[in-house]
């Protein structure tokens, strides 16, 4: 992910489209800050959100993969 000018690029589509509690996380975070200049700390925080969502998606896929093996015999 990169910040070029006034936009972020390289956010994976699956991360951008990830919802929690009915909200599209990445979009909502940016929308809540519309009209203000993001600080360096804001940008770092947003990047951490993107990474956390990527890892969450990966963990969810791993969990889904092992559920058919439940219960363990």
N, C-alpha and C positions, 0 to 999 in steps of 0.2 A: 504494500500500500504506500502511495506517495501523495503528498499534498503539492499540487501545482496551482499556483495563483490562489483562486478562491474555491478550489474544489479538490476533493480527494479522488485518487484513481487507484485501481488495482485492488479494490475490495472485492473478494470473491462473491459471485452471485448468490451462492448458498448462504453466505454470511449476511449479505445485504437483505435477503428475503427471509431471514430467521425471525420468527415471532415469539414473544414471551408475553403472556397475559393479554393477548389481542393487539399488542403493539409490535411494529417492525422496529427492532431495537436501534439499529444504526440510523435509520431515517428519523426516528423520534428524537434521538439525542441531538442530531444536527438541527432539526426543526425547532427544538426548544431553545436553541442559541442563535436563531435566525436574526440577522441585522446587527450582530455584534462581531467584533474582531476576536478570533480565537487566539488565546495566548499559547505560548510554547507548552505550558502545562496542560492546557485543554487538548492540544493536538496529541501529546503523549498519552493522555487519558483515553482519547478516542482510539488510538492505535492499540492500547491494551484491551479495550472493549472488543475490537475486531479479533485479536488473538484469542481472547477468552471464548468468544463465540465459535471460532474455528475449532478450538479444543473441545468445546461442549458438543459440537456436531459430530466430531470424531468419536467421542465417548458414547454418545447416543447410538451411533452405528455399531460400535462394539457390543453394547448392551443388547441391541436388537439381534445381533448375530448369535448371541449365546442363549437368548430366551427360549428358542425351540428345544434346547438341551435340558430345560428345567422340567420337572425336578430331576436332580442328579440321582442316578440309581446306584 
